[in-house]
Amino acid sequence: MPQVKIKFLYLAWEDPHSREWFSVGKLSSDGGIYRFVYTKGATRSKNFIPFGSMRDLHEVYNSPDLFPLFSNRLISKKRQEYQDFLRWLDLRE
C-alpha cells in the first residue's frame, strides 16, 4: 500500500447555538515546522472563541512541535486499543 502524505488538516467547529458548522483553522507541516492559521470560518460566528494562547485570528502560528490543541487528541501508543485504532483509520505506525 503506498504511503499517503497529508498536507493539510482542516479544523471544523460547530456553533453551539446555531448548530452550524464552520471550517475554523488549517494545520500544516513543512520541514519539521508545524503551522496553524485560522480560516475565514473563524470570523463568521460571533460565538467562536480562539484556541488556547492562539488568540489572534489573523496570526500565523509556527512551532517545531505539534500544537497541544492537536497532540492532546492523539491516542497514546501505550493504550491497548492503539493498533486497532490505526487499522480502523487504515494507517501505519
PyMOL Python script that loads the backbone (N, CA, C, O; Angstrom):
from pymol import cmd

cmd.read_pdbstr("""\
ATOM      1  N   MET A   1       0.846  -1.165   0.000  1.00  0.00           N
ATOM      2  CA  MET A   1       0.000   0.000   0.000  1.00  0.00           C
ATOM      3  C   MET A   1       0.901   1.240   0.000  1.00  0.00           C
ATOM      4  O   MET A   1       1.806   1.330   0.830  1.00  0.00           O
ATOM      5  N   PRO A   2       0.676   2.202  -0.912  1.00  0.00           N
ATOM      6  CA  PRO A   2       1.509   3.402  -0.937  1.00  0.00           C
ATOM      7  C   PRO A   2       1.230   4.295   0.275  1.00  0.00           C
ATOM      8  O   PRO A   2       0.104   4.384   0.765  1.00  0.00           O
ATOM      9  N   GLN A   3       2.291   4.946   0.736  1.00  0.00           N
ATOM     10  CA  GLN A   3       2.137   5.846   1.886  1.00  0.00           C
ATOM     11  C   GLN A   3       1.555   7.173   1.407  1.00  0.00           C
ATOM     12  O   GLN A   3       2.024   7.751   0.427  1.00  0.00           O
ATOM     13  N   VAL A   4       0.541   7.639   2.100  1.00  0.00           N
ATOM     14  CA  VAL A   4      -0.124   8.897   1.755  1.00  0.00           C
ATOM     15  C   VAL A   4       0.368   9.982   2.710  1.00  0.00           C
ATOM     16  O   VAL A   4       0.373   9.794   3.926  1.00  0.00           O
ATOM     17  N   LYS A   5       0.777  11.109   2.152  1.00  0.00           N
ATOM     18  CA  LYS A   5       1.188  12.233   2.989  1.00  0.00           C
ATOM     19  C   LYS A   5       0.065  13.252   3.020  1.00  0.00           C
ATOM     20  O   LYS A   5      -0.382  13.743   1.983  1.00  0.00           O
ATOM     21  N   ILE A   6      -0.378  13.556   4.212  1.00  0.00           N
ATOM     22  CA  ILE A   6      -1.424  14.561   4.381  1.00  0.00           C
ATOM     23  C   ILE A   6      -0.740  15.914   4.456  1.00  0.00           C
ATOM     24  O   ILE A   6       0.156  16.119   5.275  1.00  0.00           O
ATOM     25  N   LYS A   7      -1.163  16.841   3.599  1.00  0.00           N
ATOM     26  CA  LYS A   7      -0.524  18.154   3.560  1.00  0.00           C
ATOM     27  C   LYS A   7      -1.205  19.151   4.478  1.00  0.00           C
ATOM     28  O   LYS A   7      -0.553  20.020   5.056  1.00  0.00           O
ATOM     29  N   PHE A   8      -2.512  19.026   4.611  1.00  0.00           N
ATOM     30  CA  PHE A   8      -3.273  19.958   5.433  1.00  0.00           C
ATOM     31  C   PHE A   8      -4.321  19.198   6.230  1.00  0.00           C
ATOM     32  O   PHE A   8      -4.843  18.170   5.799  1.00  0.00           O
ATOM     33  N   LEU A   9      -4.606  19.738   7.400  1.00  0.00           N
ATOM     34  CA  LEU A   9      -5.711  19.240   8.196  1.00  0.00           C
ATOM     35  C   LEU A   9      -6.579  20.445   8.517  1.00  0.00           C
ATOM     36  O   LEU A   9      -6.121  21.408   9.132  1.00  0.00           O
ATOM     37  N   TYR A  10      -7.829  20.383   8.099  1.00  0.00           N
ATOM     38  CA  TYR A  10      -8.754  21.482   8.384  1.00  0.00           C
ATOM     39  C   TYR A  10      -9.529  21.162   9.646  1.00  0.00           C
ATOM     40  O   TYR A  10      -9.969  20.031   9.854  1.00  0.00           O
ATOM     41  N   LEU A  11      -9.687  22.161  10.478  1.00  0.00           N
ATOM     42  CA  LEU A  11     -10.370  22.004  11.747  1.00  0.00           C
ATOM     43  C   LEU A  11     -11.780  22.567  11.645  1.00  0.00           C
ATOM     44  O   LEU A  11     -11.968  23.736  11.309  1.00  0.00           O
ATOM     45  N   ALA A  12     -12.773  21.724  11.939  1.00  0.00           N
ATOM     46  CA  ALA A  12     -14.176  22.146  11.893  1.00  0.00           C
ATOM     47  C   ALA A  12     -14.670  22.381  13.313  1.00  0.00           C
ATOM     48  O   ALA A  12     -14.240  21.722  14.259  1.00  0.00           O
ATOM     49  N   TRP A  13     -15.586  23.338  13.434  1.00  0.00           N
ATOM     50  CA  TRP A  13     -16.158  23.689  14.740  1.00  0.00           C
ATOM     51  C   TRP A  13     -17.657  23.902  14.559  1.00  0.00           C
ATOM     52  O   TRP A  13     -18.097  24.509  13.582  1.00  0.00           O
ATOM     53  N   GLU A  14     -18.434  23.395  15.513  1.00  0.00           N
ATOM     54  CA  GLU A  14     -19.883  23.562  15.463  1.00  0.00           C
ATOM     55  C   GLU A  14     -20.313  24.641  16.451  1.00  0.00           C
ATOM     56  O   GLU A  14     -20.009  24.563  17.641  1.00  0.00           O
ATOM     57  N   ASP A  15     -21.022  25.647  15.948  1.00  0.00           N
ATOM     58  CA  ASP A  15     -21.558  26.704  16.800  1.00  0.00           C
ATOM     59  C   ASP A  15     -22.586  26.068  17.732  1.00  0.00           C
ATOM     60  O   ASP A  15     -23.549  25.463  17.261  1.00  0.00           O
ATOM     61  N   PRO A  16     -22.397  26.196  19.048  1.00  0.00           N
ATOM     62  CA  PRO A  16     -23.306  25.516  19.981  1.00  0.00           C
ATOM     63  C   PRO A  16     -24.727  26.083  19.984  1.00  0.00           C
ATOM     64  O   PRO A  16     -25.653  25.433  20.469  1.00  0.00           O
ATOM     65  N   HIS A  17     -24.899  27.281  19.451  1.00  0.00           N
ATOM     66  CA  HIS A  17     -26.230  27.891  19.447  1.00  0.00           C
ATOM     67  C   HIS A  17     -26.978  27.632  18.140  1.00  0.00           C
ATOM     68  O   HIS A  17     -28.132  27.203  18.154  1.00  0.00           O
ATOM     69  N   SER A  18     -26.315  27.896  17.007  1.00  0.00           N
ATOM     70  CA  SER A  18     -26.990  27.730  15.715  1.00  0.00           C
ATOM     71  C   SER A  18     -26.864  26.305  15.173  1.00  0.00           C
ATOM     72  O   SER A  18     -27.612  25.911  14.278  1.00  0.00           O
ATOM     73  N   ARG A  19     -25.905  25.523  15.722  1.00  0.00           N
ATOM     74  CA  ARG A  19     -25.589  24.158  15.260  1.00  0.00           C
ATOM     75  C   ARG A  19     -24.974  24.161  13.855  1.00  0.00           C
ATOM     76  O   ARG A  19     -24.859  23.103  13.236  1.00  0.00           O
ATOM     77  N   GLU A  20     -24.587  25.309  13.354  1.00  0.00           N
ATOM     78  CA  GLU A  20     -23.933  25.419  12.047  1.00  0.00           C
ATOM     79  C   GLU A  20     -22.449  25.066  12.197  1.00  0.00           C
ATOM     80  O   GLU A  20     -21.813  25.391  13.200  1.00  0.00           O
ATOM     81  N   TRP A  21     -21.917  24.391  11.168  1.00  0.00           N
ATOM     82  CA  TRP A  21     -20.510  24.000  11.168  1.00  0.00           C
ATOM     83  C   TRP A  21     -19.685  25.017  10.388  1.00  0.00           C
ATOM     84  O   TRP A  21     -20.127  25.554   9.372  1.00  0.00           O
ATOM     85  N   PHE A  22     -18.461  25.273  10.891  1.00  0.00           N
ATOM     86  CA  PHE A  22     -17.536  26.197  10.252  1.00  0.00           C
ATOM     87  C   PHE A  22     -16.155  25.563  10.162  1.00  0.00           C
ATOM     88  O   PHE A  22     -15.725  24.870  11.084  1.00  0.00           O
ATOM     89  N   SER A  23     -15.466  25.799   9.063  1.00  0.00           N
ATOM     90  CA  SER A  23     -14.045  25.460   8.977  1.00  0.00           C
ATOM     91  C   SER A  23     -13.312  26.632   9.624  1.00  0.00           C
ATOM     92  O   SER A  23     -13.331  27.744   9.097  1.00  0.00           O
ATOM     93  N   VAL A  24     -12.666  26.386  10.765  1.00  0.00           N
ATOM     94  CA  VAL A  24     -12.096  27.494  11.532  1.00  0.00           C
ATOM     95  C   VAL A  24     -10.579  27.544  11.525  1.00  0.00           C
ATOM     96  O   VAL A  24     -10.006  28.550  11.945  1.00  0.00           O
ATOM     97  N   GLY A  25      -9.900  26.489  11.060  1.00  0.00           N
ATOM     98  CA  GLY A  25      -8.448  26.515  11.078  1.00  0.00           C
ATOM     99  C   GLY A  25      -7.841  25.508  10.140  1.00  0.00           C
ATOM    100  O   GLY A  25      -8.489  24.559   9.698  1.00  0.00           O
ATOM    101  N   LYS A  26      -6.560  25.742   9.842  1.00  0.00           N
ATOM    102  CA  LYS A  26      -5.816  24.833   8.963  1.00  0.00           C
ATOM    103  C   LYS A  26      -4.452  24.560   9.586  1.00  0.00           C
ATOM    104  O   LYS A  26      -3.716  25.490   9.915  1.00  0.00           O
ATOM    105  N   LEU A  27      -4.121  23.287   9.744  1.00  0.00           N
ATOM    106  CA  LEU A  27      -2.837  22.847  10.266  1.00  0.00           C
ATOM    107  C   LEU A  27      -2.033  22.257   9.113  1.00  0.00           C
ATOM    108  O   LEU A  27      -2.555  21.486   8.307  1.00  0.00           O
ATOM    109  N   SER A  28      -0.763  22.627   9.047  1.00  0.00           N
ATOM    110  CA  SER A  28       0.122  22.036   8.045  1.00  0.00           C
ATOM    111  C   SER A  28       1.491  21.808   8.672  1.00  0.00           C
ATOM    112  O   SER A  28       1.791  22.336   9.742  1.00  0.00           O
ATOM    113  N   SER A  29       2.313  21.022   8.001  1.00  0.00           N
ATOM    114  CA  SER A  29       3.674  20.764   8.462  1.00  0.00           C
ATOM    115  C   SER A  29       4.590  20.769   7.250  1.00  0.00           C
ATOM    116  O   SER A  29       4.293  20.166   6.219  1.00  0.00           O
ATOM    117  N   ASP A  30       5.711  21.465   7.401  1.00  0.00           N
ATOM    118  CA  ASP A  30       6.665  21.550   6.301  1.00  0.00           C
ATOM    119  C   ASP A  30       8.075  21.649   6.881  1.00  0.00           C
ATOM    120  O   ASP A  30       8.404  22.612   7.573  1.00  0.00           O
ATOM    121  N   GLY A  31       8.881  20.669   6.601  1.00  0.00           N
ATOM    122  CA  GLY A  31      10.261  20.708   7.066  1.00  0.00           C
ATOM    123  C   GLY A  31      10.428  20.712   8.567  1.00  0.00           C
ATOM    124  O   GLY A  31      11.345  21.347   9.089  1.00  0.00           O
ATOM    125  N   GLY A  32       9.547  20.007   9.273  1.00  0.00           N
ATOM    126  CA  GLY A  32       9.668  19.917  10.717  1.00  0.00           C
ATOM    127  C   GLY A  32       9.048  21.073  11.476  1.00  0.00           C
ATOM    128  O   GLY A  32       9.176  21.146  12.698  1.00  0.00           O
ATOM    129  N   ILE A  33       8.385  21.967  10.784  1.00  0.00           N
ATOM    130  CA  ILE A  33       7.704  23.092  11.425  1.00  0.00           C
ATOM    131  C   ILE A  33       6.205  22.922  11.221  1.00  0.00           C
ATOM    132  O   ILE A  33       5.736  22.734  10.098  1.00  0.00           O
ATOM    133  N   TYR A  34       5.465  22.991  12.316  1.00  0.00           N
ATOM    134  CA  TYR A  34       4.005  22.950  12.235  1.00  0.00           C
ATOM    135  C   TYR A  34       3.495  24.384  12.129  1.00  0.00           C
ATOM    136  O   TYR A  34       4.025  25.299  12.759  1.00  0.00           O
ATOM    137  N   ARG A  35       2.461  24.556  11.323  1.00  0.00           N
ATOM    138  CA  ARG A  35       1.886  25.884  11.111  1.00  0.00           C
ATOM    139  C   ARG A  35       0.371  25.786  11.287  1.00  0.00           C
ATOM    140  O   ARG A  35      -0.280  24.901  10.731  1.00  0.00           O
ATOM    141  N   PHE A  36      -0.171  26.717  12.072  1.00  0.00           N
ATOM    142  CA  PHE A  36      -1.617  26.784  12.249  1.00  0.00           C
ATOM    143  C   PHE A  36      -2.083  28.187  11.914  1.00  0.00           C
ATOM    144  O   PHE A  36      -1.502  29.174  12.365  1.00  0.00           O
ATOM    145  N   VAL A  37      -3.137  28.265  11.118  1.00  0.00           N
ATOM    146  CA  VAL A  37      -3.765  29.547  10.792  1.00  0.00           C
ATOM    147  C   VAL A  37      -5.271  29.371  10.916  1.00  0.00           C
ATOM    148  O   VAL A  37      -5.815  28.308  10.620  1.00  0.00           O
ATOM    149  N   TYR A  38      -5.926  30.422  11.354  1.00  0.00           N
ATOM    150  CA  TYR A  38      -7.387  30.421  11.375  1.00  0.00           C
ATOM    151  C   TYR A  38      -7.878  30.710   9.959  1.00  0.00           C
ATOM    152  O   TYR A  38      -7.256  31.477   9.224  1.00  0.00           O
ATOM    153  N   THR A  39      -8.980  30.100   9.587  1.00  0.00           N
ATOM    154  CA  THR A  39      -9.586  30.346   8.289  1.00  0.00           C
ATOM    155  C   THR A  39     -10.727  31.350   8.460  1.00  0.00           C
ATOM    156  O   THR A  39     -11.065  31.730   9.581  1.00  0.00           O
ATOM    157  N   LYS A  40     -11.305  31.767   7.360  1.00  0.00           N
ATOM    158  CA  LYS A  40     -12.389  32.761   7.406  1.00  0.00           C
ATOM    159  C   LYS A  40     -13.574  32.300   8.247  1.00  0.00           C
ATOM    160  O   LYS A  40     -14.305  33.122   8.799  1.00  0.00           O
ATOM    161  N   GLY A  41     -13.761  30.997   8.342  1.00  0.00           N
ATOM    162  CA  GLY A  41     -14.865  30.466   9.140  1.00  0.00           C
ATOM    163  C   GLY A  41     -14.779  30.872  10.602  1.00  0.00           C
ATOM    164  O   GLY A  41     -15.800  30.951  11.285  1.00  0.00           O
ATOM    165  N   ALA A  42     -13.563  31.132  11.092  1.00  0.00           N
ATOM    166  CA  ALA A  42     -13.396  31.526  12.499  1.00  0.00           C
ATOM    167  C   ALA A  42     -13.990  32.901  12.770  1.00  0.00           C
ATOM    168  O   ALA A  42     -14.302  33.225  13.916  1.00  0.00           O
ATOM    169  N   THR A  43     -14.146  33.700  11.744  1.00  0.00           N
ATOM    170  CA  THR A  43     -14.704  35.050  11.925  1.00  0.00           C
ATOM    171  C   THR A  43     -16.195  35.109  11.604  1.00  0.00           C
ATOM    172  O   THR A  43     -16.826  36.149  11.797  1.00  0.00           O
ATOM    173  N   ARG A  44     -16.758  34.020  11.123  1.00  0.00           N
ATOM    174  CA  ARG A  44     -18.156  34.028  10.689  1.00  0.00           C
ATOM    175  C   ARG A  44     -19.163  33.829  11.811  1.00  0.00           C
ATOM    176  O   ARG A  44     -20.344  34.127  11.634  1.00  0.00           O
ATOM    177  N   SER A  45     -18.723  33.331  12.962  1.00  0.00           N
ATOM    178  CA  SER A  45     -19.643  33.134  14.086  1.00  0.00           C
ATOM    179  C   SER A  45     -19.205  34.011  15.258  1.00  0.00           C
ATOM    180  O   SER A  45     -18.040  33.993  15.655  1.00  0.00           O
ATOM    181  N   LYS A  46     -20.131  34.762  15.795  1.00  0.00           N
ATOM    182  CA  LYS A  46     -19.818  35.608  16.957  1.00  0.00           C
ATOM    183  C   LYS A  46     -19.567  34.765  18.203  1.00  0.00           C
ATOM    184  O   LYS A  46     -19.075  35.276  19.209  1.00  0.00           O
ATOM    185  N   ASN A  47     -19.899  33.486  18.144  1.00  0.00           N
ATOM    186  CA  ASN A  47     -19.731  32.601  19.292  1.00  0.00           C
ATOM    187  C   ASN A  47     -18.386  31.874  19.326  1.00  0.00           C
ATOM    188  O   ASN A  47     -18.064  31.218  20.317  1.00  0.00           O
ATOM    189  N   PHE A  48     -17.604  31.984  18.258  1.00  0.00           N
ATOM    190  CA  PHE A  48     -16.328  31.271  18.205  1.00  0.00           C
ATOM    191  C   PHE A  48     -15.321  31.914  19.156  1.00  0.00           C
ATOM    192  O   PHE A  48     -15.167  33.135  19.180  1.00  0.00           O
ATOM    193  N   ILE A  49     -14.646  31.088  19.929  1.00  0.00           N
ATOM    194  CA  ILE A  49     -13.601  31.537  20.852  1.00  0.00           C
ATOM    195  C   ILE A  49     -12.285  30.917  20.389  1.00  0.00           C
ATOM    196  O   ILE A  49     -12.200  29.696  20.252  1.00  0.00           O
ATOM    197  N   PRO A  50     -11.248  31.737  20.143  1.00  0.00           N
ATOM    198  CA  PRO A  50      -9.955  31.192  19.700  1.00  0.00           C
ATOM    199  C   PRO A  50      -9.399  30.169  20.694  1.00  0.00           C
ATOM    200  O   PRO A  50      -9.760  30.160  21.871  1.00  0.00           O
ATOM    201  N   PHE A  51      -8.522  29.320  20.192  1.00  0.00           N
ATOM    202  CA  PHE A  51      -7.984  28.209  20.971  1.00  0.00           C
ATOM    203  C   PHE A  51      -6.772  28.621  21.807  1.00  0.00           C
ATOM    204  O   PHE A  51      -5.821  29.213  21.295  1.00  0.00           O
ATOM    205  N   GLY A  52      -6.823  28.303  23.085  1.00  0.00           N
ATOM    206  CA  GLY A  52      -5.687  28.487  23.991  1.00  0.00           C
ATOM    207  C   GLY A  52      -5.024  29.843  23.873  1.00  0.00           C
ATOM    208  O   GLY A  52      -5.680  30.882  23.939  1.00  0.00           O
ATOM    209  N   SER A  53      -3.715  29.818  23.697  1.00  0.00           N
ATOM    210  CA  SER A  53      -2.955  31.064  23.597  1.00  0.00           C
ATOM    211  C   SER A  53      -2.937  31.613  22.170  1.00  0.00           C
ATOM    212  O   SER A  53      -2.338  32.659  21.916  1.00  0.00           O
ATOM    213  N   MET A  54      -3.580  30.923  21.253  1.00  0.00           N
ATOM    214  CA  MET A  54      -3.627  31.395  19.853  1.00  0.00           C
ATOM    215  C   MET A  54      -4.857  32.292  19.690  1.00  0.00           C
ATOM    216  O   MET A  54      -5.843  31.900  19.065  1.00  0.00           O
ATOM    217  N   ARG A  55      -4.788  33.496  20.257  1.00  0.00           N
ATOM    218  CA  ARG A  55      -5.935  34.399  20.349  1.00  0.00           C
ATOM    219  C   ARG A  55      -6.177  35.231  19.093  1.00  0.00           C
ATOM    220  O   ARG A  55      -7.316  35.608  18.817  1.00  0.00           O
ATOM    221  N   ASP A  56      -5.129  35.521  18.333  1.00  0.00           N
ATOM    222  CA  ASP A  56      -5.236  36.409  17.166  1.00  0.00           C
ATOM    223  C   ASP A  56      -5.684  35.606  15.941  1.00  0.00           C
ATOM    224  O   ASP A  56      -4.966  34.722  15.476  1.00  0.00           O
ATOM    225  N   LEU A  57      -6.859  35.916  15.432  1.00  0.00           N
ATOM    226  CA  LEU A  57      -7.414  35.169  14.294  1.00  0.00           C
ATOM    227  C   LEU A  57      -6.675  35.430  12.987  1.00  0.00           C
ATOM    228  O   LEU A  57      -6.920  34.741  11.997  1.00  0.00           O
ATOM    229  N   HIS A  58      -5.776  36.412  12.966  1.00  0.00           N
ATOM    230  CA  HIS A  58      -5.068  36.760  11.725  1.00  0.00           C
ATOM    231  C   HIS A  58      -3.582  36.417  11.784  1.00  0.00           C
ATOM    232  O   HIS A  58      -2.843  36.695  10.839  1.00  0.00           O
ATOM    233  N   GLU A  59      -3.148  35.826  12.869  1.00  0.00           N
ATOM    234  CA  GLU A  59      -1.743  35.462  13.065  1.00  0.00           C
ATOM    235  C   GLU A  59      -1.463  34.096  12.432  1.00  0.00           C
ATOM    236  O   GLU A  59      -2.354  33.252  12.337  1.00  0.00           O
ATOM    237  N   VAL A  60      -0.209  33.892  12.000  1.00  0.00           N
ATOM    238  CA  VAL A  60       0.256  32.578  11.568  1.00  0.00           C
ATOM    239  C   VAL A  60       1.095  32.038  12.719  1.00  0.00           C
ATOM    240  O   VAL A  60       2.083  32.656  13.116  1.00  0.00           O
ATOM    241  N   TYR A  61       0.707  30.899  13.248  1.00  0.00           N
ATOM    242  CA  TYR A  61       1.389  30.309  14.389  1.00  0.00           C
ATOM    243  C   TYR A  61       2.300  29.185  13.906  1.00  0.00           C
ATOM    244  O   TYR A  61       1.862  28.292  13.180  1.00  0.00           O
ATOM    245  N   ASN A  62       3.571  29.232  14.312  1.00  0.00           N
ATOM    246  CA  ASN A  62       4.562  28.230  13.925  1.00  0.00           C
ATOM    247  C   ASN A  62       5.159  27.585  15.160  1.00  0.00           C
ATOM    248  O   ASN A  62       5.330  28.240  16.189  1.00  0.00           O
ATOM    249  N   SER A  63       5.476  26.298  15.060  1.00  0.00           N
ATOM    250  CA  SER A  63       6.068  25.579  16.184  1.00  0.00           C
ATOM    251  C   SER A  63       6.840  24.364  15.674  1.00  0.00           C
ATOM    252  O   SER A  63       6.417  23.724  14.711  1.00  0.00           O
ATOM    253  N   PRO A  64       7.978  24.036  16.315  1.00  0.00           N
ATOM    254  CA  PRO A  64       8.686  22.801  15.947  1.00  0.00           C
ATOM    255  C   PRO A  64       7.954  21.560  16.464  1.00  0.00           C
ATOM    256  O   PRO A  64       8.215  20.445  16.011  1.00  0.00           O
ATOM    257  N   ASP A  65       7.039  21.759  17.412  1.00  0.00           N
ATOM    258  CA  ASP A  65       6.252  20.658  17.989  1.00  0.00           C
ATOM    259  C   ASP A  65       4.787  20.814  17.596  1.00  0.00           C
ATOM    260  O   ASP A  65       4.299  21.921  17.369  1.00  0.00           O
ATOM    261  N   LEU A  66       4.110  19.695  17.522  1.00  0.00           N
ATOM    262  CA  LEU A  66       2.682  19.727  17.239  1.00  0.00           C
ATOM    263  C   LEU A  66       1.971  20.488  18.352  1.00  0.00           C
ATOM    264  O   LEU A  66       2.207  20.225  19.531  1.00  0.00           O
ATOM    265  N   PHE A  67       1.111  21.419  17.991  1.00  0.00           N
ATOM    266  CA  PHE A  67       0.404  22.240  18.967  1.00  0.00           C
ATOM    267  C   PHE A  67      -0.427  21.356  19.903  1.00  0.00           C
ATOM    268  O   PHE A  67      -1.007  20.366  19.457  1.00  0.00           O
ATOM    269  N   PRO A  68      -0.490  21.702  21.202  1.00  0.00           N
ATOM    270  CA  PRO A  68      -1.260  20.901  22.162  1.00  0.00           C
ATOM    271  C   PRO A  68      -2.712  20.692  21.751  1.00  0.00           C
ATOM    272  O   PRO A  68      -3.305  19.660  22.064  1.00  0.00           O
ATOM    273  N   LEU A  69      -3.284  21.661  21.057  1.00  0.00           N
ATOM    274  CA  LEU A  69      -4.655  21.523  20.566  1.00  0.00           C
ATOM    275  C   LEU A  69      -4.833  20.216  19.800  1.00  0.00           C
ATOM    276  O   LEU A  69      -5.904  19.610  19.844  1.00  0.00           O
ATOM    277  N   PHE A  70      -3.795  19.783  19.104  1.00  0.00           N
ATOM    278  CA  PHE A  70      -3.847  18.562  18.304  1.00  0.00           C
ATOM    279  C   PHE A  70      -3.185  17.384  19.012  1.00  0.00           C
ATOM    280  O   PHE A  70      -3.733  16.282  19.014  1.00  0.00           O
ATOM    281  N   SER A  71      -2.022  17.598  19.608  1.00  0.00           N
ATOM    282  CA  SER A  71      -1.299  16.477  20.221  1.00  0.00           C
ATOM    283  C   SER A  71      -2.062  15.870  21.391  1.00  0.00           C
ATOM    284  O   SER A  71      -1.946  14.671  21.646  1.00  0.00           O
ATOM    285  N   ASN A  72      -2.837  16.674  22.102  1.00  0.00           N
ATOM    286  CA  ASN A  72      -3.616  16.153  23.227  1.00  0.00           C
ATOM    287  C   ASN A  72      -4.768  15.270  22.775  1.00  0.00           C
ATOM    288  O   ASN A  72      -5.396  14.608  23.601  1.00  0.00           O
ATOM    289  N   ARG A  73      -5.053  15.247  21.496  1.00  0.00           N
ATOM    290  CA  ARG A  73      -6.155  14.436  20.984  1.00  0.00           C
ATOM    291  C   ARG A  73      -5.677  13.153  20.299  1.00  0.00           C
ATOM    292  O   ARG A  73      -6.489  12.358  19.825  1.00  0.00           O
ATOM    293  N   LEU A  74      -4.371  12.956  20.249  1.00  0.00           N
ATOM    294  CA  LEU A  74      -3.826  11.735  19.662  1.00  0.00           C
ATOM    295  C   LEU A  74      -3.862  10.624  20.688  1.00  0.00           C
ATOM    296  O   LEU A  74      -3.567  10.837  21.864  1.00  0.00           O
ATOM    297  N   ILE A  75      -4.221   9.455  20.241  1.00  0.00           N
ATOM    298  CA  ILE A  75      -4.272   8.306  21.136  1.00  0.00           C
ATOM    299  C   ILE A  75      -2.838   7.870  21.463  1.00  0.00           C
ATOM    300  O   ILE A  75      -1.980   7.824  20.581  1.00  0.00           O
ATOM    301  N   SER A  76      -2.595   7.558  22.713  1.00  0.00           N
ATOM    302  CA  SER A  76      -1.274   7.146  23.161  1.00  0.00           C
ATOM    303  C   SER A  76      -0.938   5.761  22.622  1.00  0.00           C
ATOM    304  O   SER A  76      -1.801   4.888  22.534  1.00  0.00           O
ATOM    305  N   LYS A  77       0.336   5.574  22.261  1.00  0.00           N
ATOM    306  CA  LYS A  77       0.800   4.260  21.804  1.00  0.00           C
ATOM    307  C   LYS A  77       0.720   3.220  22.914  1.00  0.00           C
ATOM    308  O   LYS A  77       0.719   2.019  22.645  1.00  0.00           O
ATOM    309  N   LYS A  78       0.654   3.673  24.141  1.00  0.00           N
ATOM    310  CA  LYS A  78       0.593   2.772  25.289  1.00  0.00           C
ATOM    311  C   LYS A  78      -0.801   2.181  25.494  1.00  0.00           C
ATOM    312  O   LYS A  78      -0.954   1.190  26.208  1.00  0.00           O
ATOM    313  N   ARG A  79      -1.798   2.770  24.885  1.00  0.00           N
ATOM    314  CA  ARG A  79      -3.160   2.266  25.072  1.00  0.00           C
ATOM    315  C   ARG A  79      -3.348   0.943  24.345  1.00  0.00           C
ATOM    316  O   ARG A  79      -2.828   0.744  23.247  1.00  0.00           O
ATOM    317  N   GLN A  80      -4.080   0.061  24.957  1.00  0.00           N
ATOM    318  CA  GLN A  80      -4.303  -1.282  24.432  1.00  0.00           C
ATOM    319  C   GLN A  80      -4.934  -1.253  23.035  1.00  0.00           C
ATOM    320  O   GLN A  80      -4.620  -2.098  22.197  1.00  0.00           O
ATOM    321  N   GLU A  81      -5.810  -0.297  22.785  1.00  0.00           N
ATOM    322  CA  GLU A  81      -6.531  -0.238  21.509  1.00  0.00           C
ATOM    323  C   GLU A  81      -5.801   0.543  20.420  1.00  0.00           C
ATOM    324  O   GLU A  81      -6.380   0.801  19.364  1.00  0.00           O
ATOM    325  N   TYR A  82      -4.536   0.928  20.652  1.00  0.00           N
ATOM    326  CA  TYR A  82      -3.783   1.739  19.701  1.00  0.00           C
ATOM    327  C   TYR A  82      -3.697   1.079  18.318  1.00  0.00           C
ATOM    328  O   TYR A  82      -3.988   1.725  17.311  1.00  0.00           O
ATOM    329  N   GLN A  83      -3.307  -0.181  18.259  1.00  0.00           N
ATOM    330  CA  GLN A  83      -3.178  -0.876  16.967  1.00  0.00           C
ATOM    331  C   GLN A  83      -4.528  -0.997  16.261  1.00  0.00           C
ATOM    332  O   GLN A  83      -4.606  -0.840  15.043  1.00  0.00           O
ATOM    333  N   ASP A  84      -5.585  -1.274  17.017  1.00  0.00           N
ATOM    334  CA  ASP A  84      -6.927  -1.338  16.426  1.00  0.00           C
ATOM    335  C   ASP A  84      -7.327   0.011  15.847  1.00  0.00           C
ATOM    336  O   ASP A  84      -7.945   0.078  14.784  1.00  0.00           O
ATOM    337  N   PHE A  85      -6.977   1.074  16.538  1.00  0.00           N
ATOM    338  CA  PHE A  85      -7.284   2.429  16.080  1.00  0.00           C
ATOM    339  C   PHE A  85      -6.568   2.718  14.757  1.00  0.00           C
ATOM    340  O   PHE A  85      -7.171   3.274  13.840  1.00  0.00           O
ATOM    341  N   LEU A  86      -5.298   2.347  14.652  1.00  0.00           N
ATOM    342  CA  LEU A  86      -4.553   2.545  13.400  1.00  0.00           C
ATOM    343  C   LEU A  86      -5.180   1.753  12.252  1.00  0.00           C
ATOM    344  O   LEU A  86      -5.314   2.263  11.139  1.00  0.00           O
ATOM    345  N   ARG A  87      -5.563   0.508  12.528  1.00  0.00           N
ATOM    346  CA  ARG A  87      -6.200  -0.313  11.484  1.00  0.00           C
ATOM    347  C   ARG A  87      -7.527   0.309  11.054  1.00  0.00           C
ATOM    348  O   ARG A  87      -7.838   0.334   9.863  1.00  0.00           O
ATOM    349  N   TRP A  88      -8.307   0.808  12.003  1.00  0.00           N
ATOM    350  CA  TRP A  88      -9.587   1.438  11.703  1.00  0.00           C
ATOM    351  C   TRP A  88      -9.406   2.646  10.785  1.00  0.00           C
ATOM    352  O   TRP A  88     -10.234   2.898   9.909  1.00  0.00           O
ATOM    353  N   LEU A  89      -8.317   3.391  10.992  1.00  0.00           N
ATOM    354  CA  LEU A  89      -8.026   4.554  10.158  1.00  0.00           C
ATOM    355  C   LEU A  89      -7.248   4.204   8.886  1.00  0.00           C
ATOM    356  O   LEU A  89      -6.977   5.068   8.051  1.00  0.00           O
ATOM    357  N   ASP A  90      -6.893   2.916   8.755  1.00  0.00           N
ATOM    358  CA  ASP A  90      -6.085   2.443   7.636  1.00  0.00           C
ATOM    359  C   ASP A  90      -4.732   3.177   7.593  1.00  0.00           C
ATOM    360  O   ASP A  90      -4.283   3.636   6.543  1.00  0.00           O
ATOM    361  N   LEU A  91      -4.106   3.266   8.769  1.00  0.00           N
ATOM    362  CA  LEU A  91      -2.813   3.941   8.897  1.00  0.00           C
ATOM    363  C   LEU A  91      -1.749   2.953   9.349  1.00  0.00           C
ATOM    364  O   LEU A  91      -2.044   1.939   9.982  1.00  0.00           O
ATOM    365  N   ARG A  92      -0.509   3.272   9.012  1.00  0.00           N
ATOM    366  CA  ARG A  92       0.621   2.503   9.514  1.00  0.00           C
ATOM    367  C   ARG A  92       1.280   3.288  10.631  1.00  0.00           C
ATOM    368  O   ARG A  92       1.252   4.519  10.645  1.00  0.00           O
ATOM    369  N   GLU A  93       1.871   2.567  11.561  1.00  0.00           N
ATOM    370  CA  GLU A  93       2.526   3.217  12.690  1.00  0.00           C
ATOM    371  C   GLU A  93       3.676   4.066  12.202  1.00  0.00           C
ATOM    372  O   GLU A  93       4.360   4.700  13.006  1.00  0.00           O
TER     373      GLU A  93
END
""", "prot")
cmd.dss("prot")
cmd.show_as("cartoon", "prot")
cmd.util.cbc("prot")
cmd.orient("prot")
